[in-house]
Structures are given as C-alpha cells and as structure tokens.
Amino acid sequence: MNFNHFDESGNAIMVDVSAKQPTLRTAIAAAEVRLSTKLLAAITSGGVAKGDVLGVARLAGIMAAKRTPDLIPLSHPLAIHNVTVDFEMNDAAGVISVRCTVRAFERTGVEMEAMTGASLAALTIYDMCKGSDKSITIGEIRLLFKEGGKSGVYKRAS
C-alpha cells in the first residue's frame, strides 16, 4: 500500500496538491450521541442548565470544520465555502444523530473537515450535558458521502 503522507525516507510530509485543478468538493459526515431519553427530552425542550445545547453544538461543529488544519497534522488549509451541522433526534432510542456537510471549491477533499465538524458537535453535546449524565456515549463517527476530485463519488452503503 502506498502512503502519500510520507517521503521516500519515511518522513511525514504534507501532500503537494498544487498541480491539481480545483473542483467543487462536498463531504457529509455523521456522529451519534447516545443518552438517556429523559436527557434528550430536556435538550429538545430547552431544559438543560447550560442553555441551548444544539445551538452551541452547531456553532462548535462549524468552527471545528474551519479549524481542521490546526487540529489534524498535514491537512491542508482550505477556503471552505459552506458548513452546516444538523441534528436528528430518535426520542425512543435516546440518540442524537449529528450530520455535518462541508463544501469548498478546492484542490483536495473536505472529508476531514466534515468529520471534525461532526465529532466536535457531538463532543459539545457531551460537554453541555455531562453535569446531568456522565454516561453519554459518542460513536459511529463516519463519512457518509463525498464528491469532487478524481476519485469521484463515494456514498456509504446503508
């Protein structure tokens, strides 16, 4: 397997994408937050002591996507054109599904930005609710979709 983040001597390097043509890149990533149904009801009704959990988590996810090169070594600084963070609640299961979509007209993909955004939004939900329930879990961080660039479209099978 060829790893392009290493030179011929095995040193970590940033991949040179300067010769690539910019294309519209889109990535969608997700994370799941599992919590009690009682706490999920408090989040959706605005009854959490720290305030608007989902509003703050949305902002955290957007900020995280924009700061990905500061957090993940060797990732490229990108001119991101759009980031959205959305939530879907499964009240019966006690699950908040976080979805982060990132778009940019760039030379390299935005998968890491979308995954970072989804992850930090989920972590923010935990942070804002840990005073009520420390048993919250975060999992299933995954890429759902990407398009743009020479590798084409990827869509995760259900």
N, C-alpha and C positions, 0 to 999 in steps of 0.2 A: 504494500500500500504506500502510495506517495503522499507525504505530508508536506504541504506547501508553506507551512509556517516555520520551516527550518531550512537553513542553507546547507551546502554540501558538507560543512564541518559539524553540523548538528546544532548550530546556534539558532535560537529563536529569532525570527525576523517578521516584520510586517510585510505582507504580500504586496508586491508592486502592481497596482491596478491602473496606473497612469495611461497605459496603452488601450485600455478597454473603452468602448463607447458607452456613454451614459444612456440608460433606458429607465423607463418608469418601473420602479420596484415596489411591490406590495408584499407584506407579510402579516399573517394573523397568528397569534399565539394565545394559549389559554393556560389557566391555572385553576385549581379547585381549592376552595376553603371549606373544610368540614367543621361544623359547630353544632351546638345544641339547637333544637327547634325553638326553644324559648329565647335564646340569644338572637337567632335570626329574626324572630318576630320583633324583638326590641330594636334591631338595626333598621328594619323596614318601617317601623312606626316612629323612628326618631327618639327612642327611649334609652340610648346609650349615653352614659355620663360625659364622655369626651366629645359628644356632638355628632355631626353629620359624617358617619363612618364612610359611606360610599362616596360622598363628595370629596373628602380628603384623600381617600384611596385613589380616586380617579386622577386627582392632581398629582399624587405621588407617582402613579404609573406613567403619566405624560412626562413629568420631569425626569424620571428614570430612563425612559426611552431616549430622551435628548442627551442624557449624560452617559450613555453606554460606553463611549471610548475612554471615559475617565474611570470606569469600573472594570472593564474587561481588557486585559493586555492584548495588544496587537490588533484591536478592532479599529476600523477607520473612522475618523470624524466625518460625519455626513451632514449634508444640508437637508434635514428632514422637513417635508412639506406638510405632513398631516399625521397626527397621532390621536386615536380615540381609544378610550377604555370604557367598556360596557360590562354590566353585571346581569346575570340571570339567576334568579332565586328558585331553588327547589325546596319549598317550605316543608314538605313531608319528610324529605331526606336530610334536611339541615345542611344544604350545600349551596354555596355561592360560587357560580362559575364566572370567572374573570376572563374577559376577552380583550386583547389589545391588538389594534390594527395600526400599522405604520406604512406610510407611503413617502417615497422620495424619487427624484429623477437623478440617479447616481450611477457610478461605475461598479458598485458592489451591493450585495443584498442587504436587506433590513431585518433579517430573521432575528439576529441577536438583540436588536432594539425592541422588537415586538416581545420577545421572550423576557427581556429585562423589565419592560413595562408591566407585563402580566405578573411577573414574580414580585415586583415591588408593590404593586397594588394589593396583592394578596398579603404580603408582609405587613402592610399598613393596616389592613383589616385586623390582623392579629394584634398589632401594637395598640390599636384603639380599643380593643375588646379584652385584652389579657387581664385586666382588672376584674372582669366579670367571670372569665373562664379561661384558665391556662391550658385546657385540654384541646383547644382548637388545633387542627392539623391543616397543613398546606401540602398539596401534592398534585400529581398529574400535570406538571408543567411541560408543555409540548407545543410544537409547531403544528398548526392546523392547515396552513395554506401559504404558498409563496408563488410569485410570478415575477417575470422580468429577468433579463440576462440570458446567457447562453444555455443554462441548464433548464430553462423553460418553466413549466407549471408543475408544482407539487401540491397534491391535495391528500391529506391523511385519510386513509380508509376508516370508516366509522368503527 
